[in-house]
Amino acid sequence: VRFCNQLLAHQNENLKIEHVAEMFGADFDEYKVFAVFCARQQAATDLIEQEKANKPKFMKHLN
């Protein structure tokens, strides 16, 4: 997870993927796969948070 967070932080700084991969000593292809995985995890987390935020409103409609 920490690696994921570092990855996302570096991507936000618009560093080249190759540069970050070198920094972490990761194979470029492995890094790309992992970057996609991280992005998906982040998207999933955001979606879950959004759902949690929307749930109370939805429940009110049912009552």
N, C-alpha and C positions, 0 to 999 in steps of 0.2 A: 504494500500500500504506500509506504514511504517513497519507494521508487516511482510509483505512479504519480504521486503528488509532485515529486521533483520534475518528472517528465512533463507534466501539465504546466508547471511553473515555467520551465524552459521554453515550452512551445509558445506560451503567452509572450515571452520575450522575443519571439520570432527568430530564434536561433535555428540554424540549419539542422535538419535531422541527423545528417552525417556527423556534424560537430558534437551533438549531444551523445550520439552513439559512441564516438571516440572517448568522450569524457567518462562514460560509464563502462568503457571497455567491452561493449556489447557488439555482437555481430550485427551488421547493418540490417540484414533481412529479419533476424530475430527481433531487432529493435522495432522495425516497422510493424511486425505482427503484434508486438507488445503495445505499441503506441495505439493501434486500432483497438486492442483489448481495453486499454485504459480509457480511451474516448467512449467506448460502449458502456463501460462500468460507470463512468461519470454521467453519461446520458441516462442510464438506468436509475442512478441515485437521484438525479434531478427530477426524473419522472415520479419516483416514489415520494419524494418530498412534496411535489406538486399535488399528487393524489391525496396525501395526508392533509394538506392545506385545504383541498376542495371538499373533503369528506364531510366536515361539519355542515357546510352549506347544503350539500346533497341530502343529508339526514333531515335537515329542517324542512325540505320540500316534502319529505315522506310524512311528516307529522301533521 
